[in-house]
Amino acid sequence: MIFRSNVKVNIGLKVIGIRSDGYHNISTIFQELDCGDILKIHNKNTGFELSSNLDSVPLNKKNTCYRAYRIIKDLFPSAIKGLSVHIAKQIPPGTGLGAGSSNGATLLKAIKKIYNLNISNTELEKLSSQFSADAPFFINGKTQKGSGKGDVLENISRPFEGKFLMVLPNFSISTKWAFDKLKNQLKKIDNDNSFESVFHTKKSINNVKFFENDFERIVIPTYPEIGKIKTGLTEFGAIFSSLSGTGSTVFGVFNDETSAKEAELFFRNKYQTYLTNPI
């Protein structure tokens, strides 16, 4: 059985403050995109077997699929038998696209389907939050507002429109490093804008120019190549370009598919690129 494990981008990301549990309260809009990794799943009589096409992917408790299986197996010890899971990775870690979180959440949904488990998606969201702050988003995906540490979700029925071009630099960025650096600047950041105004219209959410990612002020000075990619996307006609999450992926939203393809042709000579659609 084959299950798609799609990625997401953050359209706007505001850091509101530090929580008592060590996480940060955020405000963001998650947008699922039509690309990502693939999970190939086969039934086994007993046990859990995990493999990947990349040697760099951990196959132990550090892997979200490993943790997802153990968490749901503990809830349904007799109903769930063994599984063999192969992760066909396309998206590297440290890119701000939530690929690892998506892998674990996708496996939870797959196990529910394979074994016809009596568990709601709301319960799956709670389970997935045990291994990743943004994994709950991937249970229902599409377009959602995220708050809390990213696990308090509100469905948005009006998705962003356009062609999304993702440009992945040849380096990753540590989420922990980014949050640690941002701590020193929290007082300098206007944290009142939590994107509430975008929900006061019945039209599609295309006012993307009002969305900002707080991490850009940390990441771009340290990794100026990201700033150049962002500028380049705008010069090719993107109506919006931004860092996704804490990076390193930069994405542009295009109203014109021709311009998006021209940009993709330019950037793919040097970077891994994906030209895709919102779901």
SEMI-110269 format. One line per 2 residues: number of its first residue (from 1); for each residue z, y, x of N, C-alpha, C. Coordinates in steps of 0.05 Angstrom, whole numbers. Layout:
REM residues N
NUM> Z/Y/X/Z/Y/X/Z/Y/X ~ ...
END
This chain:
REM residues 279
1> 0/-24/17/0/0/0/0/25/17 ~ -15/44/9/-18/69/25/-8/92/9
3> 9/109/22/21/132/9/16/156/27 ~ 6/178/15/2/202/30/28/218/33
5> 32/228/57/56/244/63/47/272/70 ~ 44/289/50/33/316/54/53/335/68
7> 42/356/80/58/376/93/62/400/74 ~ 77/419/84/82/444/69/80/467/88
9> 75/491/77/79/516/92/100/533/77 ~ 113/550/92/131/570/80/116/596/76
11> 114/605/52/102/631/46/125/651/43 ~ 132/663/65/156/680/66/180/663/72
13> 197/673/89/222/659/96/243/680/104 ~ 262/684/87/284/702/92/309/687/98
15> 323/694/119/349/682/125/371/700/115 ~ 387/690/96/407/706/82/433/707/97
17> 441/685/110/466/685/124/474/657/132 ~ 495/655/147/505/629/158/525/617/138
19> 522/591/133/539/576/115/563/564/130 ~ 583/556/115/607/544/127/601/517/139
21> 579/504/129/572/477/140/554/478/164 ~ 549/503/174/532/506/197/503/511/192
23> 494/506/167/467/512/159/465/542/153 ~ 441/551/146/436/578/138/426/579/109
25> 435/599/94/423/604/68/397/618/72 ~ 376/608/58/350/620/61/338/626/33
27> 316/641/34/300/645/10/271/641/19 ~ 256/624/6/229/618/15/213/608/-9
29> 187/607/-5/170/592/-24/156/570/-9 ~ 160/546/-18/146/523/-6/120/518/-20
31> 99/514/-5/73/507/-17/63/481/-4 ~ 60/460/-20/49/435/-11/19/438/-6
33> 10/425/15/-19/425/22/-30/397/22 ~ -56/396/18/-70/370/15/-78/358/42
35> -58/354/59/-62/341/85/-36/332/96 ~ -36/315/116/-11/306/128/-14/278/140
37> 8/263/140/9/236/151/4/216/130 ~ 2/191/138/-2/168/120/20/147/125
39> 32/137/104/50/115/106/37/89/95 ~ 36/69/112/25/43/104/49/23/101
41> 53/14/76/77/0/69/70/-28/59 ~ 85/-48/70/81/-76/61/108/-88/55
43> 109/-105/35/134/-119/29/141/-141/49 ~ 166/-145/54/177/-166/70/199/-180/55
45> 205/-204/62/228/-218/49/254/-205/56 ~ 258/-198/81/283/-185/89/277/-166/112
47> 296/-148/117/295/-131/140/277/-106/136 ~ 278/-89/156/262/-64/156/248/-61/183
49> 222/-60/182/206/-57/206/191/-31/206 ~ 194/-15/227/182/11/229/164/13/253
51> 140/24/249/121/27/272/105/53/268 ~ 91/61/289/75/86/288/53/84/307
53> 32/101/303/10/102/321/17/119/346 ~ 39/133/346/47/150/368/73/139/381
55> 72/136/408/95/126/422/119/146/421 ~ 112/172/416/133/192/416/150/192/391
57> 141/178/370/156/176/345/180/157/348 ~ 205/167/344/228/149/345/227/128/323
59> 235/104/329/234/82/309/262/73/303 ~ 282/90/307/310/83/302/322/102/281
61> 348/105/281/361/122/261/354/152/263 ~ 341/160/284/332/187/286/307/192/268
63> 295/171/259/271/174/243/278/176/213 ~ 266/195/199/273/200/171/267/176/153
65> 246/161/160/239/137/144/261/116/147 ~ 270/112/171/292/93/176/316/101/160
67> 324/127/160/347/136/146/343/134/116 ~ 319/141/107/313/139/78/316/111/68
69> 306/92/82/308/64/74/337/55/72 ~ 353/62/93/381/53/93/397/66/70
71> 391/91/64/406/105/43/400/93/16 ~ 375/88/10/368/77/-17/374/47/-19
73> 372/33/4/379/5/4/409/1/-2 ~ 426/19/7/454/17/1/460/21/-28
75> 443/37/-42/446/41/-71/436/18/-87 ~ 415/4/-78/403/-18/-92/401/-42/-74
77> 423/-53/-65/422/-74/-45/408/-100/-54 ~ 410/-107/-79/397/-131/-89/369/-127/-98
79> 363/-103/-108/336/-98/-119/316/-94/-97 ~ 324/-81/-75/305/-75/-53/306/-97/-33
81> 283/-108/-27/280/-129/-7/273/-116/20 ~ 258/-130/36/250/-119/62/224/-103/60
83> 219/-86/80/195/-69/81/185/-67/110 ~ 159/-66/112/146/-58/137/132/-32/133
85> 139/-12/149/128/15/145/114/24/171 ~ 89/31/169/74/42/192/68/71/186
87> 77/89/204/72/118/201/48/125/217 ~ 26/131/203/2/141/217/4/171/220
89> 14/180/243/20/208/247/-5/224/253 ~ -8/246/239/-29/266/245/-17/292/254
91> 7/298/243/21/323/247/43/320/267 ~ 43/333/290/64/331/310/90/344/301
93> 113/336/312/138/349/305/139/378/317 ~ 158/393/307/162/420/317/140/440/310
95> 127/435/288/104/452/280/111/468/255 ~ 134/465/243/142/481/219/129/472/194
97> 118/447/193/104/438/170/119/416/154 ~ 143/409/165/160/390/150/149/362/149
99> 133/354/169/120/327/168/140/305/169 ~ 161/307/185/181/287/187/197/285/161
101> 204/308/150/219/308/124/202/295/102 ~ 176/302/103/158/290/83/156/260/85
103> 156/250/110/155/221/114/178/207/100 ~ 202/217/104/226/205/92/225/207/62
105> 218/231/52/217/235/23/196/217/10 ~ 173/215/23/151/198/13/160/169/12
107> 175/160/32/184/132/31/203/128/8 ~ 221/147/2/239/144/-21/223/141/-46
109> 203/158/-50/186/156/-74/171/130/-75 ~ 162/121/-52/147/95/-51/164/72/-59
111> 189/71/-48/207/50/-55/214/50/-84 ~ 218/73/-96/223/75/-124/200/63/-140
113> 175/69/-132/152/58/-146/149/28/-142 ~ 151/19/-117/147/-9/-110/167/-27/-125
115> 192/-19/-126/213/-36/-138/220/-27/-167 ~ 206/-7/-177/211/3/-204/240/9/-209
117> 251/25/-191/280/31/-191/286/51/-213 ~ 309/48/-225/319/67/-246/334/89/-232
119> 319/108/-221/331/131/-207/313/155/-212 ~ 325/177/-218/309/201/-224/301/216/-199
121> 281/233/-201/273/249/-179/295/269/-170 ~ 311/277/-189/334/294/-181/353/279/-163
123> 357/254/-169/375/238/-152/362/233/-125 ~ 335/229/-125/321/226/-100/323/251/-83
125> 322/274/-95/326/299/-80/353/299/-66 ~ 374/291/-80/401/291/-69/402/271/-45
127> 390/248/-49/389/228/-27/375/239/-3 ~ 352/252/-7/336/262/15/350/284/31
129> 367/299/17/381/321/31/400/311/52 ~ 406/284/51/423/273/72/410/271/99
131> 383/271/100/370/269/126/353/293/133 ~ 350/312/115/335/337/122/339/358/100
133> 341/383/109/346/405/91/321/411/73 ~ 297/406/84/274/412/67/260/387/55
135> 272/363/60/262/339/48/262/339/17 ~ 283/350/4/283/351/-25/258/363/-37
137> 246/383/-24/222/395/-34/200/375/-38 ~ 197/356/-20/175/337/-20/177/316/-42
139> 200/314/-55/202/295/-77/183/303/-100 ~ 182/328/-107/164/338/-128/141/354/-117
141> 145/366/-93/123/380/-80/112/404/-95 ~ 86/408/-93/71/430/-105/81/457/-96
143> 89/475/-114/98/502/-107/127/505/-117 ~ 146/511/-100/173/514/-108/187/536/-92
145> 204/551/-106/222/569/-92/246/554/-81 ~ 252/559/-56/275/545/-43/297/565/-36
147> 321/558/-42/344/574/-34/366/555/-24 ~ 391/566/-21/411/550/-8/402/544/20
149> 405/520/29/395/513/56/366/503/54 ~ 354/507/31/327/498/26/325/476/5
151> 349/467/-3/351/444/-22/356/452/-51 ~ 360/478/-56/362/488/-83/335/497/-92
153> 323/482/-110/294/486/-115/288/494/-144 ~ 268/511/-147/259/520/-173/229/518/-174
155> 219/503/-193/190/499/-195/176/525/-202 ~ 153/529/-190/136/551/-196/110/540/-208
157> 103/548/-232/80/536/-245/54/549/-236 ~ 56/572/-222/32/587/-213/29/584/-183
159> 13/565/-174/11/561/-145/-5/584/-131 ~ -2/585/-105/-19/603/-90/-48/592/-90
161> -67/610/-90/-95/602/-90/-108/609/-64 ~ -130/595/-58/-146/601/-34/-148/577/-16
163> -163/581/6/-165/561/27/-144/567/48 ~ -130/546/56/-109/549/76/-119/537/103
165> -120/554/123/-127/544/150/-101/544/167 ~ -94/520/176/-71/517/194/-80/514/223
167> -68/529/240/-74/528/269/-49/519/283 ~ -51/497/298/-27/485/311/-30/489/341
169> -14/507/353/-14/510/382/-6/484/396 ~ -12/483/422/-6/459/437/23/459/447
171> 41/468/432/70/467/438/86/467/412 ~ 110/458/414/128/457/391/150/477/395
173> 164/483/374/187/502/375/211/489/362 ~ 233/489/376/258/477/366/269/494/344
175> 274/481/321/287/494/298/314/505/306 ~ 329/489/321/356/497/329/355/522/347
177> 336/523/365/333/546/383/327/571/366 ~ 309/568/346/300/591/330/324/602/314
179> 339/584/301/362/594/285/383/606/303 ~ 388/594/327/408/605/345/400/634/354
181> 374/638/360/365/664/368/367/684/345 ~ 362/675/321/362/693/298/390/703/291
183> 410/687/297/438/694/290/444/722/301 ~ 435/729/324/441/754/337/428/778/323
185> 408/773/306/393/794/293/397/795/263 ~ 414/778/252/417/777/223/425/804/211
187> 442/820/225/450/846/214/428/866/214 ~ 407/861/231/385/880/232/363/874/212
189> 365/852/198/344/843/180/351/850/151 ~ 332/861/137/336/867/109/335/840/93
191> 358/831/84/360/805/71/361/808/40 ~ 355/832/30/356/835/1/332/824/-13
193> 309/823/1/284/814/-11/284/783/-11 ~ 288/771/-35/287/742/-37/263/734/-54
195> 242/752/-54/217/746/-67/219/743/-98 ~ 240/755/-110/243/752/-138/220/765/-154
197> 209/787/-143/189/802/-158/164/787/-164 ~ 158/766/-148/133/752/-152/134/735/-177
199> 157/731/-188/159/714/-212/157/730/-238 ~ 152/756/-236/150/773/-260/122/777/-270
201> 104/760/-260/76/761/-269/67/734/-279 ~ 49/733/-298/38/708/-308/13/700/-292
203> 5/716/-273/-19/710/-258/-11/692/-234 ~ -32/682/-220/-27/666/-196/-13/684/-175
205> 2/671/-158/17/686/-138/-1/693/-115 ~ -14/716/-116/-32/723/-94/-23/748/-80
207> 0/759/-87/10/783/-74/24/776/-47 ~ 10/760/-31/23/749/-7/30/770/14
209> 18/794/12/24/814/33/53/822/33 ~ 68/817/11/96/825/10/115/804/22
211> 103/781/31/120/760/42/122/762/72 ~ 146/759/82/150/760/111/167/736/120
213> 163/728/144/178/706/156/196/719/178 ~ 223/717/173/241/730/192/239/719/220
215> 230/694/223/229/682/250/206/693/267 ~ 188/708/255/166/719/272/177/739/292
217> 198/753/286/209/773/305/223/759/328 ~ 229/734/325/241/718/347/220/703/362
219> 202/691/348/183/672/360/160/686/374 ~ 149/707/362/125/719/373/130/732/401
221> 153/746/405/158/757/432/161/735/453 ~ 171/712/445/175/690/464/149/674/468
223> 134/672/446/109/657/447/86/676/437 ~ 77/694/455/57/714/446/31/702/436
225> 25/677/444/1/664/435/1/662/404 ~ 24/658/392/26/657/363/18/683/350
227> 26/705/362/18/731/352/-12/735/353 ~ -24/725/375/-53/727/378/-68/711/357
229> -58/687/351/-70/670/330/-68/684/303 ~ -44/695/297/-40/708/272/-59/731/268
231> -62/748/289/-81/770/289/-110/761/285 ~ -116/739/299/-143/728/298/-151/719/270
233> -132/706/256/-136/697/229/-142/721/210 ~ -127/742/214/-131/766/198/-159/778/203
235> -167/778/229/-193/790/236/-216/773/224 ~ -211/748/220/-232/731/207/-232/733/177
237> -214/749/166/-214/754/137/-192/742/121 ~ -171/731/134/-149/720/119/-135/743/104
239> -128/738/79/-114/759/64/-84/758/71 ~ -76/736/84/-48/733/92/-47/714/115
241> -32/720/136/-27/701/158/2/702/166 ~ 13/679/173/41/677/178/48/653/195
243> 71/655/207/84/631/219/95/614/196 ~ 93/588/198/105/570/178/132/560/188
245> 152/564/172/179/556/180/187/570/205 ~ 198/555/224/205/566/250/183/562/270
247> 160/553/261/136/549/278/135/520/289 ~ 114/515/303/95/533/316/69/539/301
249> 66/526/278/40/529/263/38/557/252 ~ 13/568/255/6/593/242/-15/586/222
251> -13/598/198/-33/592/177/-44/618/166 ~ -69/616/156/-81/638/142/-91/630/115
253> -89/648/96/-99/643/69/-124/660/64 ~ -145/646/56/-171/659/53/-181/657/24
255> -191/680/14/-204/679/-12/-233/669/-10 ~ -244/673/14/-272/667/19/-274/642/36
257> -285/620/25/-287/595/39/-305/597/64 ~ -325/613/63/-343/616/85/-328/628/109
259> -312/649/104/-296/661/125/-276/641/137 ~ -264/625/119/-245/605/128/-258/585/147
261> -282/576/140/-297/557/157/-305/569/184 ~ -312/594/183/-319/608/208/-294/610/227
263> -271/616/215/-246/617/230/-239/589/241 ~ -243/569/225/-236/542/233/-254/533/257
265> -279/540/256/-298/534/278/-289/548/304 ~ -279/572/301/-270/587/325/-245/575/337
267> -225/569/320/-199/561/330/-198/531/339 ~ -216/515/327/-214/486/334/-224/480/362
269> -237/499/375/-245/495/403/-221/493/422 ~ -199/505/413/-175/506/430/-151/493/418
271> -150/491/391/-126/482/377/-132/459/357 ~ -111/446/350/-113/427/327/-113/444/302
273> -132/440/284/-135/456/260/-138/439/235 ~ -130/450/213/-134/437/187/-142/458/167
275> -164/453/154/-173/471/132/-169/455/106 ~ -151/465/89/-142/449/67/-137/467/42
277> -127/453/21/-122/467/-4/-93/463/-13 ~ -83/483/-28/-56/479/-40/-57/459/-63
279> -35/446/-67/-33/426/-89/-16/438/-112
END
